[in-house]
């Protein structure tokens, strides 16, 4: 099996079309198509179903694609390992985390890391679904739940809660609820979608129903984005639960019902075993821990007590 043809096949399978693969490979569409046809002839099986809307892998193509992904992932890992400078952080680090955490917390602080580590480039992938680190879809992940894969190293970063918030304008118009039972008279904003980006994201709605505190919750708006929930609450559409790092971006938000203890969420720094000795990984991990610890101290003791565990960095 020709190695170059396998590389082109892998790119086509990832891109989903000859045209997009050609753009990535700097080849014409016809050149890419000829290479795939030649590979199919050597193997004696079709690798793609061709139709007007693009390409779909055949059963044989799926098998080859899986193998090719594993091979190229291992090669990328090997290249990173061989080029790693053990004394100084050098190279690119591909980081994935949830869209909301990336936008609300990480990106506003990332300039400090880049200033201190000028030879490191960060590629940030904001995905609410978990990327496969073992397949090198990313080097490291900041996840809001413990990793499920046994071959990944995890470091606990922080604990935070999901307090209840409303906007000042909403409270002025509708009054401030004093108990969870009072929420029966208020509009509630929730998450709606097949893949929640955070555990317990709808804990408030679930608790109201489970404990029969509210017979028929009034939920005029539900969206599939934590940032959109924050924007909706800040705009006065209703009351909802948010991570404090998200709420901090909206000065018009007010925490209500502070005596209600929300469930705790845990943030983890996760990476493959192969990157255990990587200098790039260790300096980025240390940066995250330092920033989280600074956040905790900047809140001050009074604010920290009021927020009941907004961010607790792990030392």
N, C-alpha and C positions, 0 to 999 in steps of 0.2 A: 504494500500500500504506500503510495507516494506521499511523503510527509507534507509537501506543499499543497497537494490537493486536499489532504485532510484538514490543513489549516483553513483553506478556503471553504470547505464544507462546514467547518465549525462556525465560521463567520456568517455564512448564509443561514445556517440553522438559528443562530442567535438573532440575526437581523430580520429574518422572515421574508426576504425578497432578494433577488439578484441585484436590483438597483441599489438598495441600501447597503448591501454587502460590498458592492463595487465602490461605493463612496468611502467606506471604511478602509478598503484595501487599495484604493487608488487604481482600480482596474475598471475597464468598461463592463457594462452589463453582459455583452456578448462573450467577453473573455471569461467572466465568472461562470456563465452558463456552460461554456465549452468544458471548463475544468470539472464541473459537477457531472456532466454527461460522461466524460472520460472516466471519472471515478466510478460511476454506476456501471460502466461497461467492464471495468476491471473486476468489480465485485459481483457482477451478474445479477444485481437486484436494483429496483428503483428506490431512491432515497427520499424523493419528494413527490407529492401530488401537486401538479401545476394547474392553477386556475386563474381567472382574471383578477381575483382579489389578493393573490399572493401565493405563498407556498405553505404546504402542510406536510410535515414529516410522515413518511410511511412507518409501518411497524419496524422494518429493518433500519430505517433512518433514525427512529427514536433510540434504538439500541446503540447505534454508532455515535449518535449525538451524546448520549450519556457517557460513553467511554471517552469521547473527545473532550468533554467538559472536565472530566476527572484528570485527564492527561495534562491539559493546558493549565488547570488549577495547580497541579503539582509543580509544573514548570515555573509558573509565576511565583509560587512559594519558594522554590529553589533559587530563582533569580534574586528575589528579595533577600534571602539568607546569605547568598554569596556576595552581594553588593553591600551588605550591612556594615556600617562603620561602628565597631564596638565601643569606641571612645567618644563618638560624637553622633548625634541624631542627624541622619541624612536620608533624603529620599521622600517618596510619597506615602501617605497613610490614608487609606480609604475607610472612612468612618460612617456608620449608619446609626440612626436613631429615629425616634418618632418625629413626625412633622412638627408637632406643637413644641416639644422640648427643644428641637433644633432651632426653630424660629424665635421662641420666647426667651430661651436661656443660653443656648450654646453660641449661636452666631454673634450676639452682642458682646460676648467675651472673647471670641476666638482671636481677635486682633492681638491680644496680649501674648497668646501662645506663638503666633506667627512672628511677632516682633522678637521674641526670645529665641526662636529656633528658625533662623532665616533659611536654613538649608532643608527644611521640611515643607513639603506641599501637602495640603489637606484637600481631599476630595470628599465632600459631604453628601451623603445619600439619605434624604429624608423620606422614610418609608414607614407607614404604620404596621405593615406586615414584616415579620422577621426575615431578613435575608440569610442565606445559607453561608455561614463563615467557612465551613469545611470545604465548600466549593469555590472559595475566594470571591464570592459576590461582594464581600467587604473584608477588611482586615480586622476591624474591631467594631463592636456594637455597644451602644449605651441603651440598655433595655430596662423596661419598667416591670420586669418579672424575672425570676431565676431562669437561667437557660435550661432547656430540656435535653440538649445533646450532651452525652456523657464525656465527649472528647474535647470539651471547651473549658478553658480556665475562666473563672469568674472572680471578680473583686467587688464587694459591696461598696457602693459609693455614698448613698444617702437614703434616708427615710423621709417621707413627706406625706402629708394628709390631703384630703379633698374637702376643705371647708365649704360652707354655704355662703353665697354672695348674692347681692342685689345692687342695683345702681342707686345713687342718692336720689335721682329724679323719680325712679320707680317708687322708692319708699315714701317720698314726699307726697306722691299722688295716691298711693294705695295703703300706706301705713306700714309699720314694721311688725312682722309676726313675732310673737313672744314664745310660742311653742310650736312643735312640729304639727300639732293638730290645727293650728291657725293657718297652715299652708293650704287647707281646703279652700280658703277664700282667695288664693293667689294663683297667678299663672306660673307654671314651672317649665323650665327649658331642659331638654334631655338629649341624649345621644341616640341616634338611629342609624344602624348600619350593620353589615354582616361581620365586621372585624374590628371590635373595639380596640383603640390604641392603648388604653389603660385598663388594668383591672379595677373593678368597683366604679366604673365611670358613671353608672346610673344608680349608685348606692342609695341616694336620697329617695328617688322614686320607688325603688324596690323596698326600702324600709317602710315608707308610708303605706304601701299596699300590704306588705307582710304583717305589719303590726296593726293593720286596719285603722290607722290614724286618719286616713283620707279615703272615703268611699270611692269617689270618682275623681282622680287627679286631673286638673285642667292643664293640659300640655298643648298649648297652641302652636309650639314650634319645637321640632326635633331635627338635628342635623348630624352629619357624619364627620364632624371635625371639632376638636377641642377648641381650637382658635375661633371657630365660628360660634361655638356656644358662648365663649367669653365675649365676643363682639355683640352677640344677641342680648346677653345679660347687661352689658355696659350701655346698650342702646335703650334699655328700659322695657324690653320685651317680657321679662319675667325673672324668676329666681332659679338658681342652679348651683351645682357643686363644681369646683374647679381646683386644679393644682395651684398652690400659691405662686409658683414661678410664672404661671400664665396670668393670674390675676394681677401680679405686680406691674404688668404692662398697661393696666387700665386704671388710672388714678381715680376715676369716678366710681369704682366698685367699693362696696362696704361689706365687711364680713358680718353676717347676722347669725343669731342662735349660737354664740360661741361656746355655750355649755354643752352642746351636742358634740360628742366625740366621733369624728369621721374615721373610716377605716384607714389604716396605714398602707402606703405604697412603698415599694423598695426599688431603688435604681441600682443596676449592676453594670460593671465594665467587663466585657466578655471578649475573648480572643482565642484563637486556636493554640494548641500546645506547641506547634512549630514556631510560634512567634514569642515564646516565653523569654528568650534572651535578647529580643529586639530592643535596641536603644530608642527607636522612634516610638514604640509602644509604651515603654516605661515613662518617657518624658511626657507623653500625652496623658497617661493615667495620673501622673503626679500633678499635672496642670489642673485636671478636673477636680482632684481631691482638694487642692489648694483653693480653687475658686469656690467650691462648695463650703469649705471651712470659713472663708472670708465672708460669704453670704450670711452664714450663721452669726458671726460676730457683729456684722454691720446692722443686723436687725436689732441688736441690743436686748438686754434682759427683759424689759417690759414688753416690747413688741413680741419677743420670742414666747413669753408666757401667754400672751394673748392669742397668738397663732397656734399654740399647742403643737409644736413640732413641724414648723414650716419646712426647714431643711436641717438635718442633722448629719454633718459629714462624718464619715468613718475614718478614724485616725489609723 
